Amino acid sequence: MEQKLPIAREGWPFIVGPAVVAAGLTLLGHRRVALPFWAASLASLGFFRDPEREIPVVSNGVLAPADGRVLGVEDAVDPFVGPSSRVSIFLSPLDVHVNRAPIGGLVTDVVYTPGRFVAAYDPEAGVSNERCAVRLQGDAARVTVVQIAGVVARRIVCRVGPGDKLAAGERFGMIRFGSRTDCYLPRGTDVRVRPGDRVTGGVTVIGLLP
């Protein structure tokens, strides 16, 4: 059942904690000292926003797994998908950081890989940074989504595991404080985005499966 409040549940400690401290300081008359805590709470409120989305129904469509800017569209090889087109999306701290399933399907595996924390827009981030790959078996094709940590984003949250079923556009996790999400599509997919494009998770159609 989807949550009613448009805030990711992982964000509440970052919102409530500073707010409690700020409220206490304010009540004690330390209003200036409380200001940074109010600011931290409000910033977290914005970062962890999780708006409802109208998920489009597109035959063989692949939806953006994250909000952000397309860094690149490149040929690649994924262990699960095989020969692929990789769409890389960079999420700034101002973007919504909730990840959504690009297609409906069965989660066959979730592979976590520890690593470094170089800038998420660095080409090497996809192979050197901490990351989590979610492998989806759809009716028509396989797709892999990789959550990649960045310099500031050092906490990947994945809420699903092998055997779970996801609908297209359904939330499955998030990355905290700036990151990157890669989506591996089968080679031959009609990719509909280019580097520099802005995409919206669960809404923008980034490709049509062959």
Secondary structure, 3 states (H helix, E strand, C coil): CCCCCCECHHHHHHHHHHHHHHHHHHHCCCHHHHHHHHHHHHHHHHHCECCCCCCCCCCCEEECCCCEEEEEEEEEEECCCEEEEEEEEEECCCCCCEEECCCCEEEEEEEEECCECCCCCCCCHHHHECEEEEEEECCCCEEEEEEEECCCCCCEEECCCCCCEECCCCEEEEECCCEEEEEEEECCCEECCCCCCEECCCCCEEEECC
